[in-house]
Amino acid sequence: MSIGFKEWALVCEEIGSGRQSIILRKGGIAEGREGFRFQHPDFLMLPTLFHEQIAKLKLPDGSTLPKLVEGEHTISYRIVVEWTQDLTDWQQISRLEPFHLWREHVIRERFDYEEKQGLSLAFVRAYRLRRPAVFPDSPKYGGCRSWVTLPDLDEMLHCDPVLDEEQHRKVAAAVQSALAGGAVG
């Protein structure tokens, strides 16, 4: 069994390019009473266009949405979660601004959603599948949920890190410094 994590297609590409190594999540309607948790340490990114608008991301003028093929999904990235943290301090979250693609008002909206303020953060390592996995769409992949069960995808075993070890460790140190209140650089 393969686990898929639904995320905006443009964010998937940002993570898959090595420009982003964090995921901030509050959770969707179908997350249940406990809310969202990074419950899987190793998963595949399932790109979606659901709810996605270019206006919600920090993108250059003229950016366009990727073309997803109707009726099928393409998986290109495997993600390994290195560590997670629940964040309830807005100042701490705002210091993460250089490390993600979302606009501030989107993150603030997620932070304030429901009565308990906060977000879940995962620091991740991205791997590019040597051969993208393509499979048909199904209603079981829809809805406002973060995690879905995908078909068995042997392709996820054959992948390469997006960032080399030194680059990845530098990003990890910078994110940790930002969370601790240090300078971002």
GROMACS elastic network, one bead per residue, 0.5 to 0.9 nm:
[ bonds ]
;  ai    aj funct       b0    kb
    1   149     6  0.69549   500
    1   150     6  0.67135   500
    1   151     6  0.63289   500
    1   153     6  0.77149   500
    2    43     6  0.71075   500
    2    44     6  0.74742   500
    2   148     6  0.86578   500
    2   149     6  0.60214   500
    2   150     6  0.51078   500
    2   151     6  0.61537   500
    2   152     6  0.53357   500
    2   153     6  0.63676   500
    2   154     6  0.88601   500
    2   156     6  0.85800   500
    3    40     6  0.77500   500
    3    42     6  0.78526   500
    3    43     6  0.52018   500
    3    44     6  0.62163   500
    3    45     6  0.87844   500
    3   147     6  0.68796   500
    3   148     6  0.59551   500
    3   150     6  0.56993   500
    3   151     6  0.85260   500
    3   152     6  0.89033   500
    4    43     6  0.56387   500
    4    45     6  0.57664   500
    4    46     6  0.56286   500
    4    75     6  0.89921   500
    4   141     6  0.89490   500
    4   146     6  0.81168   500
    4   147     6  0.57073   500
    4   148     6  0.50940   500
    4   149     6  0.60136   500
    4   150     6  0.60448   500
    5    43     6  0.65447   500
    5    44     6  0.60830   500
    5    45     6  0.50991   500
    5    46     6  0.55001   500
    5    47     6  0.82939   500
    5   145     6  0.88371   500
    5   146     6  0.55410   500
    5   148     6  0.65071   500
    5   149     6  0.89361   500
    6     9     6  0.88111   500
    6    44     6  0.87089   500
    6    45     6  0.62581   500
    6    47     6  0.60104   500
    6    48     6  0.64464   500
    6   141     6  0.86015   500
    6   145     6  0.75638   500
    6   146     6  0.51292   500
    6   147     6  0.63909   500
    6   148     6  0.75578   500
    7    10     6  0.84095   500
    7    11     6  0.67365   500
    7    12     6  0.64169   500
    7    45     6  0.67957   500
    7    46     6  0.61875   500
    7    47     6  0.53311   500
    7    48     6  0.58066   500
    7    49     6  0.83181   500
    7    50     6  0.88018   500
    7   146     6  0.75672   500
    8    11     6  0.53053   500
    8    12     6  0.62908   500
    8    13     6  0.88269   500
    8    46     6  0.82716   500
    8    47     6  0.54883   500
    8    49     6  0.57431   500
    8    50     6  0.72278   500
    8    51     6  0.80993   500
    8    52     6  0.62363   500
    9    13     6  0.63384   500
    9    14     6  0.87214   500
    9    45     6  0.88999   500
    9    46     6  0.78364   500
    9    48     6  0.51233   500
    9    49     6  0.61415   500
    9    52     6  0.82248   500
    9    65     6  0.79149   500
    9    66     6  0.70824   500
    9    68     6  0.87624   500
   10    13     6  0.50816   500
   10    14     6  0.62510   500
   10    15     6  0.87436   500
   10    47     6  0.78745   500
   10    48     6  0.86438   500
   10    49     6  0.85710   500
   10    52     6  0.86625   500
   10    54     6  0.86696   500
   10    57     6  0.85938   500
   10    65     6  0.71402   500
   10    66     6  0.72771   500
   10   101     6  0.86328   500
   11    15     6  0.62207   500
   11    16     6  0.83639   500
   11    20     6  0.81778   500
   11    47     6  0.82377   500
   11    57     6  0.86843   500
   11   100     6  0.84262   500
   11   101     6  0.67944   500
   11   102     6  0.82884   500
   12    15     6  0.52143   500
   12    16     6  0.59179   500
   12    17     6  0.85095   500
   12    45     6  0.65714   500
   12    46     6  0.78895   500
   12    47     6  0.61791   500
   12    48     6  0.88634   500
   12    76     6  0.89467   500
   12    77     6  0.78647   500
   13    17     6  0.59052   500
   13    18     6  0.85910   500
   13    19     6  0.88158   500
   13    20     6  0.89907   500
   13    47     6  0.86075   500
   13    77     6  0.87917   500
   14    17     6  0.52127   500
   14    18     6  0.65167   500
   14    19     6  0.54778   500
   14    20     6  0.55966   500
   14    21     6  0.85781   500
   14   100     6  0.82750   500
   14   101     6  0.74289   500
   15    18     6  0.52685   500
   15    19     6  0.59615   500
   15    21     6  0.58945   500
   15    22     6  0.78671   500
   15    23     6  0.87802   500
   15    77     6  0.85780   500
   15   100     6  0.88715   500
   15   124     6  0.87903   500
   15   125     6  0.86405   500
   15   126     6  0.66602   500
   15   162     6  0.86745   500
   16    19     6  0.77003   500
   16    20     6  0.78853   500
   16    21     6  0.88882   500
   16    76     6  0.79930   500
   16    77     6  0.62775   500
   16    78     6  0.87823   500
   16   126     6  0.61392   500
   16   127     6  0.72479   500
   16   128     6  0.67872   500
   16   162     6  0.66072   500
   17    20     6  0.75737   500
   17   126     6  0.85898   500
   17   128     6  0.89802   500
   17   162     6  0.66658   500
   17   163     6  0.84142   500
   18    21     6  0.67343   500
   18   125     6  0.87550   500
   18   126     6  0.73325   500
   18   162     6  0.58275   500
   18   163     6  0.59780   500
   18   168     6  0.86199   500
   19    99     6  0.77099   500
   19   100     6  0.79183   500
   19   101     6  0.88753   500
   20    23     6  0.82210   500
   20    99     6  0.58208   500
   20   100     6  0.55588   500
   20   101     6  0.75362   500
   20   124     6  0.88912   500
   20   171     6  0.89277   500
   21    99     6  0.72184   500
   21   100     6  0.77873   500
   21   122     6  0.83026   500
   21   123     6  0.58565   500
   21   124     6  0.53131   500
   21   125     6  0.64623   500
   21   126     6  0.74808   500
   21   168     6  0.83948   500
   21   171     6  0.75206   500
   21   172     6  0.81297   500
   21   175     6  0.89454   500
   22    99     6  0.69906   500
   22   100     6  0.68459   500
   22   121     6  0.67607   500
   22   122     6  0.55370   500
   22   124     6  0.58716   500
   22   125     6  0.87121   500
   22   175     6  0.85614   500
   23   100     6  0.79253   500
   23   120     6  0.80058   500
   23   121     6  0.56907   500
   23   122     6  0.52167   500
   23   123     6  0.66966   500
   23   124     6  0.75121   500
   24   100     6  0.87159   500
   24   107     6  0.80756   500
   24   110     6  0.89618   500
   24   119     6  0.62707   500
   24   120     6  0.56332   500
   24   122     6  0.66876   500
   25    28     6  0.89092   500
   25    36     6  0.72804   500
   25    37     6  0.84418   500
   25    38     6  0.88526   500
   25   107     6  0.88668   500
   25   110     6  0.75256   500
   25   111     6  0.87330   500
   25   119     6  0.56651   500
   25   120     6  0.52240   500
   25   121     6  0.65990   500
   25   122     6  0.85122   500
   26    35     6  0.74629   500
   26    36     6  0.59664   500
   26    37     6  0.84949   500
   26   110     6  0.59034   500
   26   111     6  0.70229   500
   26   113     6  0.76997   500
   26   118     6  0.74030   500
   26   119     6  0.51582   500
   26   120     6  0.62104   500
   27    30     6  0.79591   500
   27    31     6  0.59257   500
   27    32     6  0.89925   500
   27    35     6  0.61900   500
   27    37     6  0.80051   500
   27   110     6  0.84812   500
   27   119     6  0.87627   500
   27   120     6  0.88192   500
   27   144     6  0.83018   500
   27   145     6  0.72133   500
   27   146     6  0.67877   500
   28    31     6  0.54777   500
   28    32     6  0.85351   500
   28    35     6  0.80274   500
   28    36     6  0.75954   500
   28   143     6  0.87869   500
   28   144     6  0.50469   500
   28   145     6  0.53763   500
   28   146     6  0.68610   500
   29    32     6  0.72725   500
   29    35     6  0.87795   500
   29   143     6  0.85231   500
   29   144     6  0.55035   500
   29   145     6  0.67983   500
   30    33     6  0.89528   500
   30    35     6  0.86254   500
   30   143     6  0.75304   500
   30   144     6  0.55172   500
   30   145     6  0.50865   500
   30   146     6  0.82580   500
   31    34     6  0.73257   500
   31    35     6  0.52118   500
   31    36     6  0.56996   500
   31    37     6  0.86812   500
   31   144     6  0.78255   500
   31   145     6  0.58794   500
   31   146     6  0.73749   500
   31   147     6  0.88214   500
   32    35     6  0.54703   500
   32    36     6  0.78045   500
   33    36     6  0.89447   500
   34    37     6  0.81667   500
   36    39     6  0.84262   500
   36   119     6  0.89333   500
   36   120     6  0.75656   500
   36   146     6  0.80169   500
   37    40     6  0.85730   500
   37   120     6  0.70716   500
   38    41     6  0.71981   500
   38    81     6  0.82460   500
   38    84     6  0.74418   500
   38   120     6  0.77891   500
   38   121     6  0.84457   500
   38   122     6  0.72947   500
   39   147     6  0.89035   500
   40    43     6  0.65918   500
   40    80     6  0.87552   500
   40    81     6  0.79597   500
   40   147     6  0.88000   500
   41    79     6  0.80268   500
   41    80     6  0.57143   500
   41    82     6  0.76667   500
   41    83     6  0.88189   500
   42    78     6  0.72905   500
   42    79     6  0.56501   500
   42    81     6  0.63021   500
   43    77     6  0.86707   500
   43    78     6  0.57724   500
   43    79     6  0.53232   500
   43    80     6  0.66694   500
   43    81     6  0.85294   500
   43   156     6  0.88784   500
   44    75     6  0.69214   500
   44    76     6  0.79083   500
   44    77     6  0.58602   500
   44    79     6  0.59244   500
   44    80     6  0.88633   500
   44   150     6  0.88865   500
   44   156     6  0.76610   500
   45    75     6  0.64299   500
   45    76     6  0.73459   500
   45    77     6  0.56509   500
   45    78     6  0.62606   500
   45    79     6  0.69990   500
   46    73     6  0.75231   500
   46    74     6  0.75534   500
   46    75     6  0.60406   500
   46    76     6  0.85064   500
   46    77     6  0.84290   500
   46   148     6  0.88120   500
   47    68     6  0.86555   500
   47    73     6  0.78056   500
   47    74     6  0.77488   500
   47    75     6  0.74083   500
   48    51     6  0.84718   500
   48    52     6  0.78001   500
   48    68     6  0.83757   500
   48    73     6  0.88973   500
   49    52     6  0.50979   500
   49    53     6  0.81149   500
   49    65     6  0.81376   500
   49    66     6  0.86891   500
   49    68     6  0.82798   500
   50    53     6  0.87846   500
   52    55     6  0.86515   500
   52    56     6  0.75662   500
   52    57     6  0.89968   500
   52    65     6  0.87649   500
   53    56     6  0.56259   500
   53    57     6  0.74789   500
   53    65     6  0.83184   500
   54    57     6  0.55154   500
   54    58     6  0.80088   500
   54    59     6  0.72675   500
   54    63     6  0.73852   500
   54    64     6  0.73082   500
   54    65     6  0.72805   500
   55    58     6  0.76680   500
   55    59     6  0.81426   500
   55   103     6  0.82524   500
   56    59     6  0.88209   500
   56   101     6  0.87745   500
   56   102     6  0.62022   500
   56   103     6  0.55839   500
   56   104     6  0.86407   500
   56   105     6  0.79692   500
   56   106     6  0.63313   500
   57   101     6  0.55519   500
   57   103     6  0.50974   500
   57   104     6  0.88709   500
   57   106     6  0.82664   500
   58   100     6  0.86292   500
   58   101     6  0.53677   500
   58   102     6  0.59615   500
   58   103     6  0.56276   500
   59    62     6  0.83619   500
   59    63     6  0.64110   500
   59   101     6  0.76027   500
   60    63     6  0.58837   500
   64    67     6  0.89129   500
   65    68     6  0.87852   500
   68    71     6  0.89244   500
   68    72     6  0.79776   500
   68    73     6  0.75578   500
   68    74     6  0.81183   500
   69    72     6  0.58319   500
   69    73     6  0.71512   500
   69    74     6  0.84059   500
   70    73     6  0.81718   500
   70   137     6  0.81896   500
   71   135     6  0.88035   500
   71   136     6  0.58814   500
   71   138     6  0.79973   500
   72   134     6  0.68649   500
   72   135     6  0.56232   500
   72   138     6  0.83979   500
   73   133     6  0.80254   500
   73   134     6  0.55895   500
   73   135     6  0.55203   500
   73   136     6  0.61333   500
   73   137     6  0.60832   500
   74   132     6  0.63696   500
   74   133     6  0.55585   500
   74   135     6  0.67730   500
   74   136     6  0.89429   500
   75    78     6  0.82543   500
   75   129     6  0.80396   500
   75   132     6  0.54992   500
   75   133     6  0.50167   500
   75   134     6  0.64177   500
   75   135     6  0.86446   500
   76   127     6  0.84925   500
   76   128     6  0.59089   500
   76   129     6  0.53427   500
   76   130     6  0.81433   500
   76   131     6  0.74384   500
   76   133     6  0.66410   500
   76   134     6  0.89794   500
   76   156     6  0.87346   500
   77   126     6  0.65654   500
   77   127     6  0.55624   500
   77   129     6  0.56648   500
   77   132     6  0.79875   500
   77   156     6  0.80346   500
   77   159     6  0.82426   500
   78   125     6  0.84669   500
   78   126     6  0.59479   500
   78   127     6  0.50532   500
   78   128     6  0.63740   500
   78   129     6  0.68062   500
   78   156     6  0.64278   500
   78   157     6  0.89360   500
   78   159     6  0.76559   500
   79   124     6  0.63701   500
   79   125     6  0.57553   500
   79   127     6  0.61754   500
   79   128     6  0.88551   500
   80   123     6  0.87264   500
   80   124     6  0.55784   500
   80   125     6  0.52459   500
   80   126     6  0.65791   500
   80   127     6  0.80933   500
   81    84     6  0.74225   500
   81   122     6  0.63287   500
   81   123     6  0.60368   500
   81   125     6  0.64462   500
   81   126     6  0.88680   500
   82   122     6  0.73933   500
   82   123     6  0.57344   500
   82   124     6  0.54458   500
   82   125     6  0.69323   500
   83   121     6  0.83689   500
   83   122     6  0.58461   500
   83   123     6  0.54792   500
   83   124     6  0.72939   500
   84   120     6  0.71743   500
   84   121     6  0.54299   500
   84   123     6  0.62275   500
   84   124     6  0.87924   500
   85   119     6  0.85866   500
   85   120     6  0.60174   500
   85   121     6  0.52251   500
   85   122     6  0.66117   500
   85   123     6  0.86308   500
   86   118     6  0.70528   500
   86   119     6  0.59656   500
   86   121     6  0.61138   500
   86   122     6  0.88711   500
   87    90     6  0.78135   500
   87    92     6  0.74173   500
   87    93     6  0.69638   500
   87   111     6  0.89652   500
   87   117     6  0.87145   500
   87   118     6  0.53714   500
   87   119     6  0.52775   500
   87   120     6  0.60782   500
   87   121     6  0.69859   500
   88    92     6  0.80946   500
   88    93     6  0.80999   500
   88   111     6  0.80832   500
   88   116     6  0.86903   500
   88   117     6  0.61191   500
   88   119     6  0.66678   500
   88   120     6  0.88443   500
   89    92     6  0.53765   500
   89    93     6  0.65543   500
   89    94     6  0.88352   500
   89   117     6  0.85086   500
   89   118     6  0.71771   500
   90    93     6  0.50029   500
   90    94     6  0.60331   500
   90    95     6  0.86595   500
   90   108     6  0.81851   500
   90   111     6  0.78739   500
   90   117     6  0.88031   500
   90   118     6  0.77763   500
   91    94     6  0.50286   500
   91    95     6  0.63401   500
   91   181     6  0.87619   500
   92    95     6  0.53332   500
   92    96     6  0.70461   500
   92   178     6  0.73680   500
   92   179     6  0.55211   500
   92   180     6  0.76546   500
   92   181     6  0.70781   500
   93    96     6  0.53732   500
   93    97     6  0.74089   500
   93   107     6  0.84937   500
   93   111     6  0.89600   500
   93   118     6  0.89083   500
   93   119     6  0.83737   500
   93   178     6  0.88458   500
   93   179     6  0.75036   500
   94    97     6  0.55424   500
   94    98     6  0.89852   500
   94   104     6  0.77571   500
   94   107     6  0.87254   500
   94   108     6  0.89411   500
   95    98     6  0.74889   500
   95    99     6  0.87666   500
   95   175     6  0.88820   500
   95   178     6  0.56546   500
   95   179     6  0.68485   500
   95   181     6  0.75120   500
   95   182     6  0.89186   500
   95   183     6  0.88743   500
   95   184     6  0.78708   500
   96    99     6  0.54681   500
   96   100     6  0.71795   500
   96   175     6  0.69965   500
   96   178     6  0.63234   500
   96   179     6  0.72059   500
   96   184     6  0.86288   500
   97   100     6  0.59825   500
   97   101     6  0.80310   500
   97   102     6  0.81329   500
   97   103     6  0.82973   500
   97   104     6  0.75350   500
   98   101     6  0.81096   500
   98   184     6  0.79159   500
   99   171     6  0.87075   500
   99   175     6  0.74358   500
  100   103     6  0.85754   500
  102   105     6  0.83137   500
  102   106     6  0.63902   500
  102   107     6  0.66740   500
  103   106     6  0.54871   500
  103   107     6  0.66511   500
  103   108     6  0.88199   500
  104   107     6  0.52089   500
  104   108     6  0.60547   500
  104   109     6  0.85337   500
  105   109     6  0.59845   500
  105   110     6  0.85902   500
  106   109     6  0.50981   500
  106   110     6  0.63244   500
  106   111     6  0.85874   500
  107   110     6  0.51233   500
  107   111     6  0.60342   500
  107   112     6  0.86416   500
  107   119     6  0.86861   500
  108   112     6  0.61173   500
  108   113     6  0.84663   500
  109   112     6  0.52947   500
  109   113     6  0.60171   500
  110   113     6  0.51041   500
  110   114     6  0.87324   500
  110   117     6  0.84320   500
  110   118     6  0.78478   500
  110   119     6  0.72201   500
  111   114     6  0.86289   500
  111   116     6  0.83801   500
  111   117     6  0.53328   500
  111   119     6  0.56130   500
  112   115     6  0.73150   500
  112   116     6  0.72353   500
  112   118     6  0.68952   500
  112   119     6  0.88987   500
  113   116     6  0.73665   500
  113   117     6  0.67900   500
  113   118     6  0.83325   500
  114   117     6  0.72023   500
  123   172     6  0.75195   500
  123   175     6  0.83821   500
  125   161     6  0.74773   500
  125   162     6  0.78463   500
  125   163     6  0.80140   500
  125   168     6  0.75339   500
  126   160     6  0.85036   500
  126   161     6  0.60238   500
  126   162     6  0.56648   500
  126   163     6  0.75854   500
  127   156     6  0.89538   500
  127   159     6  0.57576   500
  127   160     6  0.51288   500
  127   162     6  0.52331   500
  127   163     6  0.82251   500
  128   131     6  0.84098   500
  128   132     6  0.83720   500
  128   156     6  0.87246   500
  128   158     6  0.86013   500
  128   159     6  0.52755   500
  128   160     6  0.53655   500
  128   161     6  0.62762   500
  128   162     6  0.61292   500
  129   132     6  0.57309   500
  129   133     6  0.79876   500
  129   155     6  0.65714   500
  129   156     6  0.60632   500
  129   157     6  0.79684   500
  129   158     6  0.60329   500
  129   160     6  0.66368   500
  129   161     6  0.89889   500
  130   155     6  0.74174   500
  130   156     6  0.84052   500
  130   158     6  0.59066   500
  130   159     6  0.51515   500
  130   160     6  0.70618   500
  131   155     6  0.64629   500
  131   156     6  0.86590   500
  131   158     6  0.78629   500
  131   159     6  0.81299   500
  132   155     6  0.71945   500
  132   156     6  0.86588   500
  133   153     6  0.68665   500
  133   154     6  0.86140   500
  133   155     6  0.63489   500
  133   156     6  0.80789   500
  135   150     6  0.89983   500
  135   151     6  0.79152   500
  137   140     6  0.83931   500
  137   141     6  0.71289   500
  137   142     6  0.89286   500
  138   141     6  0.57730   500
  138   142     6  0.75013   500
  139   142     6  0.53388   500
  139   143     6  0.82017   500
  140   143     6  0.79387   500
  140   148     6  0.74679   500
  140   149     6  0.82049   500
  141   145     6  0.86571   500
  141   147     6  0.87084   500
  141   148     6  0.60581   500
  141   149     6  0.78343   500
  141   150     6  0.81155   500
  142   145     6  0.77122   500
  142   148     6  0.86769   500
  143   146     6  0.87981   500
  145   148     6  0.75470   500
  149   152     6  0.89455   500
  150   153     6  0.77479   500
  152   155     6  0.89034   500
  153   156     6  0.60523   500
  153   157     6  0.82784   500
  154   157     6  0.58255   500
  154   158     6  0.77446   500
  155   158     6  0.55254   500
  155   159     6  0.76891   500
  156   159     6  0.63945   500
  160   163     6  0.88776   500
  161   164     6  0.65064   500
  161   165     6  0.84822   500
  162   168     6  0.88795   500
  163   166     6  0.79809   500
  163   167     6  0.58573   500
  163   168     6  0.56808   500
  164   167     6  0.54728   500
  164   168     6  0.61212   500
  164   169     6  0.86851   500
  165   168     6  0.51243   500
  165   169     6  0.61221   500
  165   170     6  0.86544   500
  166   169     6  0.52182   500
  166   170     6  0.62677   500
  166   171     6  0.87968   500
  167   170     6  0.51762   500
  167   171     6  0.63966   500
  167   172     6  0.87246   500
  168   171     6  0.52372   500
  168   172     6  0.62336   500
  168   173     6  0.87278   500
  169   173     6  0.61440   500
  169   174     6  0.86049   500
  170   173     6  0.51768   500
  170   174     6  0.62207   500
  170   175     6  0.87096   500
  171   174     6  0.50690   500
  171   175     6  0.61695   500
  171   176     6  0.85702   500
  172   175     6  0.52551   500
  172   176     6  0.61744   500
  172   177     6  0.85652   500
  173   176     6  0.51142   500
  173   177     6  0.60620   500
  173   178     6  0.86245   500
  174   177     6  0.50358   500
  174   178     6  0.61860   500
  174   179     6  0.86556   500
  174   182     6  0.86285   500
  174   183     6  0.83754   500
  174   184     6  0.63431   500
  174   185     6  0.70764   500
  175   178     6  0.50937   500
  175   179     6  0.62194   500
  175   180     6  0.86413   500
  175   184     6  0.79618   500
  176   179     6  0.51167   500
  176   180     6  0.62120   500
  176   181     6  0.87211   500
  176   182     6  0.84846   500
  177   180     6  0.50605   500
  177   181     6  0.62619   500
  177   183     6  0.68305   500
  177   184     6  0.70925   500
  178   181     6  0.51036   500
  178   182     6  0.51429   500
  178   183     6  0.63209   500
  178   184     6  0.58548   500
  179   182     6  0.73600   500
  181   184     6  0.87829   500
